[in-house]
Amino acid sequence: MNYFFDTYAIIEIIEENKNYEKYKEDDIITSVLNVGELYYSLLKKNVEAAETWHEKLKQSALLVDAEIIKSAMKFKFENKTKKFSFIDCVGYVIAKERGLRFLTGDEGFENFDNVEFVK
């Protein structure tokens, strides 16, 4: 099974959460938006880690086009009570369109189709 790693999942791998142990050897498939979100999150704690992970992920990160954004905003609108972030909506749509499971610990996605929820 291939996964789309949302930022939450990547951070849990970096922080060595045992619940994410089985995913740490997988190729990390994510978007350029998640790479940016991860970079910002890591900058707050450790500049060197932010730079290392940015370099590791930037070449393989998936690009986002206007059609993906449109679909993601439809998804966000349809689920507005969940208050999903823009980046999470984009990631979820990319995962569905590419036949990847959306790997996250975001409780809002726990019961959605095509989601691998890991706390």
Secondary structure, DSSP 8 states (H G I E B T S, - for coil): --EEE-HHHHHHHHTT-GGGGGGTTS--B-BHHHHHHHHHHHHTT-HHHHHHHHHHHHTT-B---HHHHHHHHHHHHHTGGG---HHHHHHHHHHHHHT-EEEE--GGGTTSTTEEE--
